[in-house]
Amino acid sequence: MAGLNRIWAVAQTTFRETIRNKILLHMVGFAVAMLGLAWVVSNWSIGEPDKIITDLGLTITVLIGVLIALFAGIVLVYGEVERGTILPILAKPLPRWEFVLGKFIGFSGAVLLVYVGMNLILILLLAAVGRPITPHLWQAMYLSIWEIELVVALALLFSSFSNPSLSALYTIMLYVAGRFSFDIKLFIDSNPLAPSRPILEVVYGVIPHLSYFNLRQAAVHTLDIPWERVVWPTVYGVLYCGVVLIIAALAFRSRDLA
């Protein structure tokens, strides 16, 4: 119980600090502006404005969530170390893994609060153009949460042992590679004798398979989504985040803060 209280205390502090972060406020403003632009574009377009708003809206909300996770997450631990505020925190009976987990929970809560708020705006826009709010839309929004969570975990991992510039570079590289995970797998299967195959197999095993979480086209066109298309990506997201957080805790525990 004491451990849970310590983790919760770190999470609460991180949540409040993130909500007050100017980067987050700027991103929220940008997201609202982009959703407004999607509304304008849909009104000017010929065809089905509700599908255009759905497609652009889902893309914008997850992109803003990823950007917030990236640019605010890369300083989660690094900022505490640089300011020296982490020393009195760890001087208390607080294991470093509890500190890392509390940071992840608090930061995730703040990012998801913003993400939910953006999606509420999107839902209002869709309701204004007469688009029914189908289960497909909820499923796409839900799986996008895991895409954002993976970026949060990766940013926290690199922040635990590197500076913000390198943390941003590493996180972006893994995110972009994760976007092309299916293409990498296709190349591996299509070229069994390629010299680069062993390296690509390692890369494929390490990168996050972000394509698992993309149901945006299914939501736009209201295509049938089988239950396993939601359940298994959820399991994958939980396991991947768990492994990344364990590595982050180990990396931070071995770090010399003196």
N, C-alpha and C positions, 0 to 999 in steps of 0.2 A: 504493500500500500504506500509506503514512504517513497518507493521508486516511482510509482505512478504520479504521486504528488509533485515530485521534482521534475519529471518529464512535462507534466501539465503546466508547471510554473514557467519553464523555458518556452513552451509552446505559446502561452498567453503573451509573454513579453515579445516574442518574435512576431506574433500576429499583429500586435499594436504597432511595433516598429515598421512593419511592412505596409500597413494601411496608411501610415503617415509618410511613406516614401514618395518623393516627388516624381520619380520615374513612373511609379504606378499610376499616379494621378494624371500624368501626361498621356500615358498609354490608354487610360480610360477615356479621356477626352478625344483621343485619336480614334478609338473604336466607335464612339458615338457618332463622330463625324463621318466615318466610313460607312456605318449603317445608314446614316442619312443619305449619303451618296448612292448607296445601293437602292434606296427608295426612289431617288431622282432618276437613276439609270433605268429602273424598271418601268417608270412612267413614260419614259421616252422611247422605250423599246417596242418593237412589233412582236407580238406573240403572247407569252404567258408571264406576266410580271410577277406572279406569286412564285413561280419556279426560279426566276432570276433572283428575287430577294432571298429565297431559301438557300440557293447555291452560294451567293455572295455572302450572305449573313453567316452561314455555318463556317465558311472559310475564314472570314474576318475574325469571328469570335475565337476560333481555335488558334489562329495566328497571333492575335493579341495576347492570348493566354500563354502561348509559348514564349513570346518576346518578354513578357513580364517575368516568367519563370527563369528565363535566361539572364536578363540584365540585372534583376534584383537578386537572383539566386547565387550568382557567382561571387557575391561579396558577403554571403550569409555568415560563413566562418571566418573568412579572411578579414572582414571588417572588424570583427571582435578581437582578433589577434593584433591587428595593426593599432587599434585604439587602446589596447591593453586592458579592455574591460573583461576579457575572458579569464584573466588570472584570478581576480577575487571570486569569480563564479566557480571556477574549478577548485579553488581553495576550500570550498565547502564540500561536504560528502556527496559529490556529484560525479559519478563515473562518466567518462567521456562519451561512451556510447549512448547514455541517457541524454547528454547534451545534444548529440547529433540527431537522435530521434525526436527530441523536443523541437529542435530547429525545423526538421522536416514537417512535423505535424502543424506547427504554427504557421510556417510559410505556405504550406499547401492550403490551409484553411483560408488565408488571405487571398491567394490566387484564385481559388475556387469561388470565393465570394464574389470577386470581380467577374469571373466567367459566368456565374449564374445570373448576375445582374445584366450582363450584355445579352444573354439569351432571353431574358425577360423582355428586353427592348425588342429583340428580334421577333419574339412571339406576338408582341403588340403590333409590330409592323405587318406581320403575316395576317393577323386578325383584321387589320384595317383594309387589306386587299381581298378579304374573303377566303383566305387559304385555311383549310381545316388543320387543326393541330393533331396530326396522326401519331400513332405509336412509332412509326418510322423516324419521325423527327426526334422524339424523346430518345430513341435508341442511338441515333447518330450523335446527339448531344452528350449522352452518357459515355459512349466509348471515347469521345474526344477528351473527356476528363482524364482518361488513362494516358493518352498521348501527352497531355500537359504534365501529368504526374511523373512520367518517365523523364521529362526534361528537368523538372524540379529535382528529382533524385540525382541525375547526372550533374547538374550545376552544383548541388551540395557536395557531391563526391569530389569534384575538382577543386572546389573552394576549400576543402579540408586540407589540401596540401600544396596548392598552387596560387599564383597571383591572379587577379581578375582578367588580365589580357589572355593569359594562357588558358584559364578556365573557360573563357568565352570561346576561344578557338577550338578547344577540345570538344566542348559541348555542341558547337555548331557543326563540327566535322561528323560527330556521331549522329546528330539529328539529320543532316543531309544524307549520310550513308543509309540511315534507317528508312528514309523516304524511298530509297531505291533498293530496298532489301529484296523485293520480289524480282527485280531485274537482275540482281546479283545471283540469286538462286537460279533463275532461268539460264544465265550464262554458264553457270557451273554444270547444270544438267545437260546443256547443249554442247559443251566442249569438254568431254571427259578426259581428253589427252592434253589439254592446254597446260603449259608450264606454270601458269599462274594459279592453277586450280587449288593447290594446297593453301596458298596464302588467302585466296578468296573464301575458302571454306572456313578458315579461322576468322576472317573478317565477318562473314555471315553469321557465325556463331556468337560473336561478341556484340554486334550492333543491335540496337532495338528495332524490332520489326514493326515499324509504325503503320505500315499498310494494313495490319490487322485491325486497327482502330478507325479506319476510314469507311464510314457508311454514308457519306454525304450524298453520293449519287443515288443511292437507294432511297434516301429520304426525299430528294428532289423529285424523283419519278415514282415514288410510293411503290417500290418493288418489294416483293416478299423477302423477309429476312428470317432465315431459320434460327431457332433458338441457340444452336451451337455457334452461330456467327457472332453472338453476343457473349455467351458464357465462356468459351475458350479464350478469347482475347482478354476477358477479365482475369481469368486464372493466370494467363501469361503476364499481364500487367502487374499483378500482385507479386508473382515470383520474381520478375525482373527488378522491380523496385526493392524488394526484400534483399536480393543479392547485392544490388548497388549500395544500399544502406549499410549492409554488413561490411563491404569493402571500405566504405567511407569511414565507418567507425574504427576499423582496424588501422586505416591510414592516419586518422587523427590521433589515435592512441599512441602511435609510434612517433608522432611529431614532437620535436623539442620546442617548447614554448618559452624557455628561459631566456 
